[in-house]
């Protein structure tokens, strides 16, 4: 069974920090780009950050650039999203996902380009 499980979400005051974790099981994800997405109510999921299969390259959406850091520990099949200086507009359900193409050298930022998803973790930022 292939499974991604997010954790670390919660309620935080604006300006605070959260660290989201995504634990993968069922297969090794070391050869896949991993991404974090978020979804506002009634909206499509949007890319927040992505990290290459080697962990050497990262992508950040303009809305979060400079405030979040994506990282991965392939030995633990885990990807992280450190979120700092949180804003109320960061309130959303956050999902981690695995790219469908192994050893990809190009960024896949659309939801249709990922084949495995976690159940999501709620992040709520209040002012």
N, C-alpha and C positions, 0 to 999 in steps of 0.2 A: 504494500500500500504506500503510495506516494503522498506525503502530507507536508504542508507548510503551516506552522503555527506561530502567529504573532503574539507578542506580549509587551508589556511596558507602557501601554496607554493609560490614560487616566485624566484626572482633573488637575489643572495647573494654572496658576496665576500668570497673567501676561508678564513677559520678561523672564519667566522661569524656564526650566529645561526638563526634557524627558529623553530617555533612551529607549528606543524601540528595538526589540529583538525578533528575529524570525528563525525558528529552528526547523530545519528540513530533515525529513526521513524518507526512507523507501528507495532512494537512489543517491548517488553522489552528485552534488551540484557544483563541483569544483570547475567544471568545464563550461559553465553557463553564465551568461550575464544575469545578474540579479537586480531587480528593480523594486523601488518603493513607489507606490501610487497612493493617491488619496481621492476620496469621493465625498462631495457635498450632497446634501439631500436634493434629489431631483436632477442631479448633474451626472455627466459621464465621469468615469475615473480618469484622472490626469496624472501624468508622470511627475514625480517629485525628485527622484534621484535614481541613478543606476551605477553599477560598478562592474568593471570588466571581469572576465573569468579568472584573470591573474590577480586582480585587485589593484593593478597598477594605474588604471584610468578610471576617472569618475565623471559623472554628468550630474548637473544640478539645474533644476528649473529656475528661471529668473526670480520667481516669487520667493524662493528659499535660499538662493545663493548667498553664501556668507554666514548663514545661520545654522546650517545643518551639515553633518558629515556622515557619509555612508562608508561603511567598512565591512569587511567579511573575514571570517575565520574558516577557511575551507576544511581544516582538520576537524572542526566541530560542525560543519555543514550549517553554519549560522551567519546571517547577515544582520547588521545593525544600522540604525539610523539615530545618530545623536542630534537632538533638536535643541537649539539654544535660542534665547531671545524670542520666545514664542509670542505670537500675536493672536488676537481673537479670530482673525481670518484663517488661522491654521487649524481651526476646529473642523474636524472631518473624521471619517473612518479611514484608517491607513491600512493598506494591504501590501504584502510583499509578494513577489512573483518571480518565477523562473522563466528565462527566455527559452523559446522552443528550439533554437538553433545552437548546437554546441560549438564551441571555439569561434564564436562570431567575432569578427573584427570591426563590425559596424554597430552603432547604437540602434537598438529597437526600443522605441518609446511609446508605441501604441499598444493598447491592451490586447489586440488581436495577435500580436507577435509573441505573446507569452502563453504558455500552456498549463502551468500550475500556479495556483493561487492559494493564499492563506484565507482564513475566515474573516480577517480584519480585526483591528483593535481601535477602539474609540479614543480620540484625543479631543479634549475639551479645554479651551483656553478662555479664562474669564478676566475681565479688567476691573 
